[in-house]
Amino acid sequence: MKKIKLGTSELEVGEISLGCMRMSELSNKDAAYVIENALDAGVDLFDHADIYGKGKSEEVFANAIQMNDDIREKMKLQTKCGIRDGFFDFSKEHILESVDASLRRLKTDYVDSMLLHRPDALMEPEEVAEAFSTLKESGKVRYFGVSNQNPMQMELLNKYLDDDLIVNQMQMSLVHTPMLDAGFNVNMKHDPAIARDGSVIEYCRLNDITIQAWSPFQHGMIEGPFIGNYAFPEVNAKLQELAEEKGVTDSAIAIAWILRHPANIQPVVGTMNPERLRDIAKASDIELTRQEWYELYRAAGNDLP
């Protein structure tokens, strides 16, 4: 699998990562198979969060592989914090407590990256900066990032941080493209022209921040997958056509579409099916043409101006 560097960091990882939200539903044996299969396919960044399975996903992950120094060196671990029961919390106290709890569950001394999960309107950036400094100096976190933030929210944080933010996780799939739509429809008076995120994709490219695309097979936020969904006939037909032509699955084509963008976006796939993950990983070897990329974008229901 091709490698990318996360932001301005020294972290080199496979260009596809594995989201571990559903790992809490697996036995240790099945989870071990998923993790080993991912590493064999070149997927070596594992994305966690303190709320996944209420912490159980991190526990299952560590127990499944019997976490030790040898296996730890083969992977990059990322976790997130800030979502609590009914509110968001970027307080220094919560960030420090959350990271310590994740480290205990993951049975490791450090995570490679830690992201702030969903913006907290009551965030005090000075306090976040203090928490980040404490975590960095203690060796518990190597690098920091955010999730679901717009450029001004990141700029506010950057005013106080000593280190660059290296990642911003944003929802993106072939049928969820607000990061792209407004760029095609500048100065036009219809819905796709609305810039809902402050030109976040351009901001991240300008500032060398890696966008990680979460839910790359979903439509809406939690409505379900669009692949194989009869409600999306045109895009599924095009995916199937290209999949047959290139000898891969439709899911691999959907990921290759994201990888084709020059921003070096890293999809975070959440499948716990080892065979499906191997099929998806083949996207790294697919190079869609510019025409194919646009054909898929239009098949997803988008009109070009």
ABEGO torsion letter per residue (X at the ends): XBBBBBEABABBBBABBBBAAAAAABBAAAAAAAAAAAAAAGBABBBBBAABGGGAAAAAAAAAAGBBAAAAAABBBBBBBGBBBGBBBABAAAAAAAAAAAAAAAGBABBABBBBBEBBAABBAAAAAAAAAAAAAAGABABBBBBGBBAAAAAAAAAABABBBABBBBBBBAABAAAAAAAAABGBBBAAABBAAGGAAAAAAAAGBBBBBBGAABBEAAAEBABGBAABAAAAAAAAAAAAAAGBBAAAAAAAAAAABAAGBBBBBABABAAAAAAAAAAAABBBBAAAAAAAAAAAGBBBX
